[in-house]
Amino acid sequence: MYNKFKIVFLTIFGLAIIWSCEDELDLQPEDNRESAESVFEDPAAYKQFLAKLYAGLAVSGQEGPAGNPDLAGLDEGFSQYLRLYWSMQELTTDEAVIGWNDEGIRDLHAQNWTSGNPFIRTMYSRLLYQVGLTNEFLRQTTPALLDSRGVNEDMRANIETYRAEARFLRALSYYHALDLFGNPPFVTEEDPIGAYLPEQIERAELFDFIETELLDIEDDLIAAGQNEYARADQGALWMLLSKLYLNAEVYIGEDRYSEAITYTEKVINANYQLVDDYERLFLADNNTNGAQNEIIFPIAFDGQNTQSYGGMAFIIHAAIGGDMDPGNYGVNSGWAGLRTTSSLVDKFSDGADAEDNRALFFTEGQSKEINDIGSFTEGYAVTKFKNIDTNGEQGSDSTGEFPDTDFPLFRLGDAYLMYAEANLRGGGGSIDNAVAYINLLRERTYDDESQNISAADLTLDFIINERARELYWEAHRRTDLIRFNRFSENGIWPYKGGVPQGTTTESFRNLMPIPASDLGVNTNLTQNPGY
């Protein structure tokens, strides 16, 4: 059950991505190598295609780590899904800065990006490509096609589960598009294949689509915690619904906190368990060391089978520099880019009488404050993710280049925090339960009950800071700050606004711009306000 779901690099046949995309990048799939008929002569191809959908979150090409990209014209490391999504969620906030000077990358933390920003444009393209893959899988698994191929009943039952998982993955990508861009172009498997100009969907309509899809497939997914590791099950679906509902006031202007309580309770009442050691969540064996009981849905990496310069390779390598020894983190080199700001560091000493063991920073030779964002030794380094296992051994790639560490996209600790927040925001549930869930996290953090909180301590200010302490660098921060109205016009941290002391920015930056290059191609699209 806990073996990693095997990722297969399946060359997708005859796939035409039906989006308007950047002409100058020639964003077309590497396709037409095999026909659908030849691919599906082997019944195993259905699961292989499903594996390719999952692989789209972890790798960005047909073989990895480079040389055969999904999207021609893009660097495979730069254009990887998790690397881009992590950058959108972390580099735009107080939790991460990067010292590199690639075009547009520092603009993310400065919050002065334009509609031509290459990182935003590539995130948009990757989301649409991933949706295109899931649409094609759904087209290729209709009852009529399965009949024509003579697929037997046992296999058809498996394929129905695969279809539900594909629809979950499409809903996940559309959720990211909803959160980042608000009003993206919208296509499903019902739309024709070929180049055409898709219509733009309104944010409220996309919210309804995601909600409807998830509710429709809930009973078709395998029970929570019972699917192969790294495959979606009901627990993953409940987490995604919880996030959708928790952020509903931002997305559609409606209070849906009671539904957030309903679905976080479903997660909490399933068979997930907190791992006893926080650091195990972020090690190379987090699929087997006990952390797998807390991780509800990971993006899985394997140093031999999912090689990419994006994803966990980026998050681990780029966080190492200065006086740090890469070998201590299970890799062969540091890329000297990522650090954090004093705004995050200071949250770990706010009101606590004991050391918080979640504060995983490297401080030797590093200054807490940043005067030169390009200098790696300014700003504490973050040591949260490592490519070493519980016994201190390096991951499976002998070169130390590509990690085994899985990225915990959804985990139980987050469900506890979401429940408490939804309760505080009037969603119902029990304040006693909310306090108890937070204290389970804090008892793990401090190894005893000395820093437990009471109901009087549980405020929204406490929640946003506790989310930072528990979930930093796990790709939640931008969404959290927007929900708490602290992302743009009401929050200040170092180098926000492009100045050392930080400043506020315009509220329209709560949404990313539709890339200018797509607007130039698709006349059905309207730019988000402010850009």
C-alpha positions as CSV (number, residue, x, y, z in Angstrom):
1,M,0.0,0.0,0.0
2,Y,2.8,2.4,0.8
3,N,5.0,1.7,-2.2
4,K,5.2,4.7,-4.4
5,F,2.8,4.7,-7.3
6,K,5.0,3.8,-10.3
7,I,5.3,6.7,-12.6
8,V,5.5,5.7,-16.3
9,F,6.7,8.1,-19.0
10,L,4.1,7.4,-21.6
11,T,4.4,9.2,-24.9
12,I,0.9,10.6,-25.5
13,F,-0.5,9.8,-28.8
14,G,-2.1,12.3,-31.2
15,L,-2.8,14.8,-28.5
16,A,-3.8,18.2,-29.6
17,I,-3.9,20.7,-26.7
18,I,-6.9,22.9,-27.4
19,W,-5.8,26.1,-25.8
20,S,-4.5,29.4,-27.1
21,C,-0.9,29.5,-26.1
22,E,2.3,31.5,-26.6
23,D,3.2,31.4,-30.3
24,E,6.8,32.4,-29.7
25,L,7.3,29.4,-27.4
26,D,5.7,26.9,-29.8
27,L,3.9,25.3,-26.9
28,Q,2.8,22.1,-28.6
29,P,2.9,18.6,-27.2
30,E,5.5,16.2,-28.4
31,D,2.9,14.1,-30.2
32,N,1.8,11.8,-33.0
33,R,4.3,9.1,-32.2
34,E,1.7,6.4,-31.7
35,S,-2.0,6.1,-32.5
36,A,-4.6,5.5,-29.8
37,E,-5.4,2.1,-31.4
38,S,-1.8,0.9,-31.1
39,V,-1.3,2.2,-27.6
40,F,-4.5,0.6,-26.2
41,E,-3.8,-2.8,-27.7
42,D,-2.1,-3.3,-24.3
43,P,-4.7,-3.1,-21.5
44,A,-1.8,-1.8,-19.2
45,A,-1.8,1.4,-21.2
46,Y,-4.8,2.8,-19.3
47,K,-2.9,2.7,-16.0
48,Q,0.2,4.0,-17.8
49,F,-1.7,6.9,-19.1
50,L,-3.1,7.6,-15.7
51,A,0.5,7.5,-14.3
52,K,1.4,10.1,-16.9
53,L,-1.3,12.4,-15.5
54,Y,0.2,12.1,-12.0
55,A,3.7,12.5,-13.5
56,G,2.6,15.8,-14.9
57,L,2.8,17.2,-11.3
58,A,6.4,15.9,-10.8
59,V,8.2,16.0,-14.2
60,S,7.9,18.0,-17.4
61,G,9.0,15.7,-20.1
62,Q,8.8,12.3,-21.6
63,E,12.0,10.8,-20.2
64,G,13.6,13.3,-17.7
65,P,15.4,15.3,-16.6
66,A,15.9,17.0,-20.0
67,G,15.9,16.5,-23.7
68,N,12.3,15.5,-24.5
69,P,10.0,18.1,-23.1
70,D,6.2,18.0,-22.9
71,L,6.1,21.6,-24.1
72,A,8.6,22.4,-26.8
73,G,10.5,25.7,-26.3
74,L,10.5,25.5,-22.5
75,D,13.3,24.5,-20.2
76,E,12.2,21.3,-18.5
77,G,13.4,22.3,-15.0
78,F,12.1,25.8,-15.2
79,S,8.6,24.7,-16.5
80,Q,7.9,21.9,-14.0
81,Y,4.5,22.1,-12.3
82,L,5.5,22.0,-8.7
83,R,8.4,24.3,-9.1
84,L,6.2,26.9,-10.7
85,Y,3.3,26.5,-8.3
86,W,5.7,26.6,-5.3
87,S,7.2,29.8,-6.7
88,M,3.8,31.4,-7.1
89,Q,2.8,30.5,-3.5
90,E,6.1,31.1,-1.7
91,L,8.3,33.6,-3.6
92,T,5.4,36.1,-3.6
93,T,5.2,36.1,0.2
94,D,7.2,36.6,3.4
95,E,8.3,33.0,3.5
96,A,10.8,32.9,0.6
97,V,13.2,35.0,-1.4
98,I,15.5,34.0,-4.2
99,G,18.9,35.5,-5.0
100,W,19.0,34.7,-8.7
101,N,18.5,37.3,-11.3
102,D,16.6,35.4,-14.0
103,E,14.2,37.7,-15.9
104,G,11.1,38.3,-13.8
105,I,12.0,36.0,-10.9
106,R,12.7,38.8,-8.3
107,D,9.5,40.5,-9.4
108,L,7.5,37.8,-7.7
109,H,8.7,38.6,-4.2
110,A,8.7,42.4,-5.0
111,Q,5.0,42.0,-6.2
112,N,5.7,44.2,-9.2
113,W,5.2,41.6,-11.9
114,T,3.6,42.4,-15.3
115,S,1.5,40.3,-17.6
116,G,4.7,39.5,-19.5
117,N,6.4,37.8,-16.5
118,P,7.8,34.5,-17.8
119,F,7.2,32.6,-14.6
120,I,3.5,33.5,-14.5
121,R,3.2,32.8,-18.2
122,T,4.8,29.4,-17.8
123,M,2.6,28.5,-14.8
124,Y,-0.4,29.3,-16.8
125,S,0.8,27.2,-19.7
126,R,1.6,24.2,-17.5
127,L,-1.9,24.3,-15.9
128,L,-3.6,24.3,-19.2
129,Y,-1.4,21.5,-20.5
130,Q,-2.1,19.4,-17.5
131,V,-5.9,20.0,-18.0
132,G,-5.4,19.0,-21.6
133,L,-3.9,15.7,-20.7
134,T,-6.7,14.8,-18.4
135,N,-9.3,15.8,-21.0
136,E,-7.6,13.4,-23.5
137,F,-7.6,10.6,-21.0
138,L,-11.3,11.1,-20.5
139,R,-11.9,11.1,-24.2
140,Q,-10.0,7.8,-24.6
141,T,-11.9,6.0,-21.9
142,T,-15.5,6.5,-22.9
143,P,-17.9,3.5,-22.8
144,A,-18.1,3.5,-26.6
145,L,-14.4,3.4,-27.1
146,L,-14.0,0.7,-24.4
147,D,-16.7,-1.3,-26.2
148,S,-14.9,-0.9,-29.5
149,R,-11.7,-2.2,-28.0
150,G,-13.3,-5.2,-26.3
151,V,-12.2,-4.2,-22.8
152,N,-13.5,-6.8,-20.3
153,E,-15.7,-6.0,-17.3
154,D,-12.9,-6.3,-14.7
155,M,-10.7,-3.8,-16.6
156,R,-13.7,-1.5,-17.1
157,A,-14.2,-1.3,-13.4
158,N,-10.6,-0.3,-12.9
159,I,-10.9,2.3,-15.6
160,E,-13.9,3.9,-13.9
161,T,-11.7,4.4,-10.9
162,Y,-9.0,5.8,-13.1
163,R,-11.5,8.2,-14.7
164,A,-12.5,9.5,-11.3
165,E,-8.8,10.1,-10.4
166,A,-8.3,11.9,-13.7
167,R,-11.3,14.1,-12.9
168,F,-9.8,14.8,-9.5
169,L,-6.5,15.8,-11.1
170,R,-8.2,18.1,-13.5
171,A,-10.2,19.7,-10.7
172,L,-6.9,20.2,-8.8
173,S,-5.3,22.0,-11.8
174,Y,-8.5,24.0,-12.3
175,Y,-8.4,24.9,-8.6
176,H,-4.9,26.2,-8.9
177,A,-6.0,28.2,-12.0
178,L,-9.0,29.5,-10.0
179,D,-6.8,30.5,-7.1
180,L,-4.0,32.1,-9.2
181,F,-5.8,33.5,-12.3
182,G,-9.4,33.6,-11.4
183,N,-10.9,33.5,-14.9
184,P,-8.8,31.2,-17.2
185,P,-9.9,29.7,-20.5
186,F,-12.0,26.6,-20.0
187,V,-12.1,23.4,-21.9
188,T,-13.3,19.8,-21.0
189,E,-13.3,16.5,-22.8
190,E,-16.6,17.5,-24.4
191,D,-14.9,20.2,-26.5
192,P,-13.5,19.4,-30.0
193,I,-9.9,18.5,-30.5
194,G,-7.9,20.9,-32.5
195,A,-6.7,24.5,-32.5
196,Y,-9.5,27.0,-31.6
197,L,-10.0,29.9,-29.2
198,P,-11.6,28.7,-26.0
199,E,-14.0,30.8,-24.0
200,Q,-13.0,32.4,-20.7
201,I,-14.9,31.1,-17.6
202,E,-15.9,33.4,-14.8
203,R,-14.5,32.7,-11.4
204,A,-17.8,31.8,-9.9
205,E,-18.6,29.4,-12.7
206,L,-15.2,27.7,-12.4
207,F,-15.8,27.4,-8.6
208,D,-19.1,25.7,-9.4
209,F,-17.5,23.3,-11.9
210,I,-14.8,22.2,-9.5
211,E,-17.3,21.7,-6.7
212,T,-19.7,19.8,-8.9
213,E,-16.9,17.6,-10.3
214,L,-15.6,16.7,-6.9
215,L,-19.0,15.9,-5.4
216,D,-19.9,13.8,-8.5
217,I,-16.8,11.6,-8.2
218,E,-16.6,11.3,-4.4
219,D,-18.2,7.8,-4.4
220,D,-16.2,6.6,-7.4
221,L,-12.8,7.2,-5.6
222,I,-11.2,4.6,-3.4
223,A,-11.8,5.0,0.3
224,A,-9.5,7.4,2.2
225,G,-6.1,5.9,2.8
226,Q,-6.8,2.8,0.8
227,N,-5.5,3.6,-2.6
228,E,-1.9,3.1,-3.7
229,Y,0.4,5.7,-2.2
230,A,0.5,8.9,-4.2
231,R,-2.8,8.2,-5.9
232,A,-5.9,10.3,-5.2
233,D,-8.6,8.8,-2.9
234,Q,-11.5,10.2,-1.0
235,G,-9.2,11.9,1.5
236,A,-7.5,13.9,-1.2
237,L,-10.9,14.9,-2.6
238,W,-12.1,16.0,0.9
239,M,-9.0,18.1,1.4
240,L,-9.5,19.8,-2.0
241,L,-13.2,20.5,-1.2
242,S,-12.1,21.9,2.2
243,K,-9.7,24.3,0.6
244,L,-12.3,25.3,-2.0
245,Y,-14.9,26.1,0.7
246,L,-12.4,27.8,3.1
247,N,-11.5,30.3,0.4
248,A,-15.0,30.7,-1.0
249,E,-15.3,34.3,0.3
250,V,-12.3,35.2,-1.8
251,Y,-13.4,33.3,-4.9
252,I,-17.1,33.9,-5.0
253,G,-17.9,36.3,-2.2
254,E,-19.9,33.7,-0.3
255,D,-19.4,32.2,3.2
256,R,-19.0,28.4,2.9
257,Y,-17.3,27.7,6.2
258,S,-19.9,25.2,7.3
259,E,-19.0,23.0,4.3
260,A,-15.3,23.5,5.2
261,I,-16.1,22.1,8.6
262,T,-18.0,19.1,7.0
263,Y,-15.1,18.1,4.8
264,T,-12.3,18.7,7.3
265,E,-14.2,16.5,9.7
266,K,-14.4,13.8,7.1
267,V,-10.6,13.9,6.8
268,I,-10.0,14.0,10.5
269,N,-12.3,11.1,11.1
270,A,-10.6,8.9,8.5
271,N,-7.6,6.8,9.3
272,Y,-4.8,9.4,9.0
273,Q,-2.4,10.0,11.9
274,L,0.2,12.6,12.8
275,V,3.7,11.3,12.5
276,D,5.4,11.7,15.9
277,D,8.5,13.6,14.5
278,Y,7.7,16.7,12.4
279,E,10.9,16.4,10.4
280,R,10.0,13.0,9.1
281,L,7.4,14.6,6.9
282,F,10.2,16.1,4.7
283,L,12.7,13.3,4.4
284,A,13.6,11.0,1.5
285,D,11.7,8.1,3.1
286,N,8.5,10.1,3.9
287,N,6.5,7.5,2.0
288,T,7.5,4.7,4.5
289,N,8.8,6.3,7.7
290,G,5.5,7.0,9.4
291,A,4.9,10.3,7.6
292,Q,2.8,8.5,5.0
293,N,0.1,8.1,7.7
294,E,-0.2,11.9,7.8
295,I,0.3,12.7,4.2
296,I,-3.0,12.6,2.4
297,F,-1.9,13.4,-1.1
298,P,1.8,13.9,-2.1
299,I,3.5,14.8,-5.3
300,A,5.8,11.7,-5.5
301,F,9.5,11.9,-6.5
302,D,12.0,9.1,-7.0
303,G,15.6,9.8,-7.6
304,Q,15.9,7.2,-10.3
305,N,12.5,7.3,-12.0
306,T,11.3,10.9,-11.8
307,Q,14.4,12.9,-12.6
308,S,13.7,16.6,-12.9
309,Y,15.5,19.9,-12.1
310,G,12.2,21.2,-11.0
311,G,10.1,20.0,-8.0
312,M,12.0,18.7,-5.0
313,A,15.4,19.0,-6.8
314,F,14.7,22.8,-7.0
315,I,13.4,23.1,-3.5
316,I,16.3,21.2,-1.9
317,H,19.3,22.2,-4.0
318,A,18.3,25.9,-4.3
319,A,18.1,26.2,-0.5
320,I,21.7,25.2,0.0
321,G,24.7,27.6,-0.2
322,G,27.0,29.6,2.0
323,D,28.6,27.5,4.7
324,M,26.1,24.6,4.2
325,D,27.4,21.2,3.4
326,P,25.2,19.7,0.6
327,G,26.0,16.2,1.8
328,N,24.2,16.9,5.0
329,Y,21.0,17.3,2.9
330,G,21.6,14.3,0.7
331,V,22.5,16.2,-2.5
332,N,25.7,16.8,-4.4
333,S,25.5,20.6,-4.7
334,G,23.8,23.8,-3.6
335,W,22.4,26.2,-6.0
336,A,22.5,29.1,-3.5
337,G,19.2,30.7,-4.2
338,L,16.3,30.3,-1.7
339,R,16.2,31.7,1.8
340,T,13.5,33.2,4.1
341,T,12.9,36.6,5.6
342,S,13.0,37.7,9.2
343,S,9.2,38.0,9.0
344,L,8.9,34.2,9.1
345,V,11.8,33.7,11.5
346,D,10.3,36.0,14.0
347,K,7.1,34.0,14.1
348,F,8.9,31.2,15.9
349,S,9.7,33.3,18.9
350,D,6.3,35.0,19.2
351,G,4.9,34.1,22.7
352,A,6.5,30.7,23.0
353,D,8.5,29.8,26.1
354,A,10.2,26.8,24.5
355,E,12.1,26.1,21.3
356,D,9.8,25.3,18.3
357,N,11.2,22.2,16.6
358,R,9.6,23.3,13.4
359,A,12.1,26.1,13.0
360,L,14.4,24.4,10.6
361,F,16.9,27.1,9.7
362,F,20.6,27.2,9.0
363,T,22.0,30.3,10.6
364,E,25.8,29.9,10.7
365,G,27.3,32.6,8.4
366,Q,23.8,33.8,7.6
367,S,22.3,37.2,8.7
368,K,18.7,37.2,9.7
369,E,18.0,40.5,7.9
370,I,18.5,41.0,4.1
371,N,20.3,44.0,2.8
372,D,21.3,42.5,-0.6
373,I,18.7,40.0,-1.9
374,G,21.3,38.7,-4.3
375,S,23.6,37.5,-1.6
376,F,22.8,34.0,-0.3
377,T,24.3,34.6,3.1
378,E,21.6,37.3,3.8
379,G,18.5,35.8,5.1
380,Y,18.3,32.5,7.0
381,A,18.5,29.3,4.9
382,V,15.7,26.8,5.3
383,T,16.6,23.2,5.9
384,K,13.0,21.8,6.0
385,F,13.3,19.4,3.0
386,K,16.2,16.9,2.7
387,N,17.1,14.0,0.5
388,I,18.2,11.8,3.4
389,D,16.2,9.2,5.1
390,T,15.4,8.6,8.8
391,N,18.8,6.8,9.2
392,G,20.7,9.7,7.6
393,E,21.3,7.8,4.3
394,Q,21.1,9.6,0.9
395,G,18.2,8.9,-1.4
396,S,18.4,6.3,-4.2
397,D,20.1,8.4,-6.8
398,S,23.8,7.7,-6.3
399,T,24.8,11.0,-7.9
400,G,22.9,13.0,-5.3
401,E,21.3,15.0,-8.0
402,F,17.7,13.9,-7.9
403,P,15.8,13.5,-4.5
404,D,13.4,10.8,-3.4
405,T,11.6,13.2,-1.1
406,D,7.9,13.5,-1.8
407,F,6.1,16.9,-1.5
408,P,3.2,16.8,0.9
409,L,0.6,18.8,-1.0
410,F,-2.2,17.8,1.5
411,R,-1.6,16.5,5.0
412,L,-3.6,16.0,8.2
413,G,-1.9,18.9,10.1
414,D,-3.4,21.3,7.5
415,A,-6.8,19.7,8.0
416,Y,-6.6,20.5,11.8
417,L,-5.7,24.1,11.1
418,M,-8.4,24.5,8.5
419,Y,-11.0,23.1,10.9
420,A,-10.0,25.5,13.6
421,E,-10.1,28.5,11.2
422,A,-13.5,27.5,9.8
423,N,-14.8,27.2,13.3
424,L,-13.5,30.7,14.3
425,R,-15.1,32.1,11.1
426,G,-18.5,30.8,12.1
427,G,-18.7,27.6,10.2
428,G,-19.9,25.5,13.2
429,G,-18.2,22.5,14.7
430,S,-16.7,22.6,18.2
431,I,-14.3,25.1,19.7
432,D,-13.1,22.4,22.0
433,N,-12.3,20.2,19.1
434,A,-10.6,23.1,17.3
435,V,-8.4,23.7,20.4
436,A,-7.6,20.0,20.8
437,Y,-6.5,19.7,17.1
438,I,-4.2,22.7,17.4
439,N,-2.7,21.3,20.6
440,L,-2.0,18.0,19.0
441,L,0.3,19.9,16.6
442,R,1.8,21.9,19.4
443,E,2.5,18.8,21.5
444,R,4.4,17.3,18.6
445,T,6.2,20.6,18.2
446,Y,7.3,21.1,21.8
447,D,7.4,17.4,22.9
448,D,5.0,18.0,25.8
449,E,1.9,20.1,26.7
450,S,3.8,23.1,28.0
451,Q,2.9,25.3,25.1
452,N,-0.8,24.2,24.6
453,I,-3.3,26.9,24.0
454,S,-6.8,27.5,25.4
455,A,-9.9,28.6,23.6
456,A,-9.1,32.2,24.6
457,D,-5.8,32.0,22.7
458,L,-7.4,30.7,19.5
459,T,-7.9,33.8,17.3
460,L,-7.6,34.4,13.6
461,D,-4.2,36.2,14.3
462,F,-3.0,33.1,16.0
463,I,-4.2,30.8,13.2
464,I,-2.4,32.7,10.4
465,N,0.8,32.7,12.3
466,E,0.4,29.0,13.3
467,R,-0.2,28.1,9.7
468,A,3.1,29.8,8.9
469,R,4.9,27.9,11.6
470,E,3.4,24.6,10.7
471,L,3.2,24.8,6.9
472,Y,5.9,27.2,5.7
473,W,7.4,26.2,2.3
474,E,4.5,23.8,1.6
475,A,2.9,26.1,-1.0
476,H,0.0,27.5,1.0
477,R,1.2,31.0,2.0
478,R,0.0,33.2,-0.8
479,T,-3.5,31.7,-0.6
480,D,-3.5,32.1,3.2
481,L,-2.4,35.7,3.1
482,I,-5.1,36.6,0.6
483,R,-7.8,34.9,2.6
484,F,-6.6,36.9,5.7
485,N,-6.4,40.1,3.6
486,R,-2.7,40.4,4.3
487,F,-1.1,39.7,0.9
488,S,-1.1,43.0,-0.9
489,E,-2.4,46.2,0.6
490,N,-2.3,45.2,4.3
491,G,0.9,43.2,4.7
492,I,4.6,44.3,4.9
493,W,7.7,42.2,4.9
494,P,11.3,42.6,3.7
495,Y,11.6,43.4,0.0
496,K,7.9,43.4,-0.6
497,G,7.3,46.2,-3.1
498,G,11.0,45.9,-4.1
499,V,12.3,47.9,-1.1
500,P,14.4,46.5,1.8
501,Q,12.0,47.5,4.5
502,G,9.0,46.4,2.5
503,T,5.8,48.2,1.6
504,T,2.2,47.5,0.7
505,T,1.1,46.8,-2.9
506,E,-2.1,47.2,-4.9
507,S,-4.9,44.9,-4.1
508,F,-5.3,43.8,-7.8
509,R,-2.2,41.7,-7.3
510,N,-4.3,39.2,-5.3
511,L,-4.9,37.8,-8.8
512,M,-2.2,37.0,-11.3
513,P,-2.5,38.5,-14.8
514,I,-3.6,36.5,-17.8
515,P,-0.4,36.3,-19.8
516,A,-0.1,39.1,-22.4
517,S,1.0,36.6,-25.0
518,D,-2.2,34.6,-24.7
519,L,-4.3,37.8,-24.8
520,G,-2.7,38.5,-28.1
521,V,-3.7,35.2,-29.5
522,N,-7.2,34.6,-28.0
523,T,-9.6,37.4,-28.5
524,N,-12.1,35.7,-26.2
525,L,-10.0,36.6,-23.1
526,T,-10.2,39.7,-21.0
527,Q,-7.3,40.8,-18.7
528,N,-7.8,40.8,-14.9
529,P,-8.2,44.3,-13.5
530,G,-5.1,46.4,-12.8
531,Y,-2.9,44.8,-15.5
